[in-house]
Amino acid sequence: EAMEVGLIADTIVGVRAISTTAIHPPLPTHTESHSRYLRGITNDGTMILDAALLLTSSRLGSRE
């Protein structure tokens, strides 16, 4: 919680609010290695990532 994080993007396509009631569990067809970073998916196929888990993953590395 004390960590500050910044992300750099070349392009941002859009920003929108998504209600938590519109987020459903990941599909069972997703592999474990991919679904561990997913919080859920919306009806239109938008995948919601677990940013805290993704950014603290040992696979990501760290720049201090």
Order of alpha helices (4+ residues) and beta strands (2+ residues): alpha-beta-beta-alpha
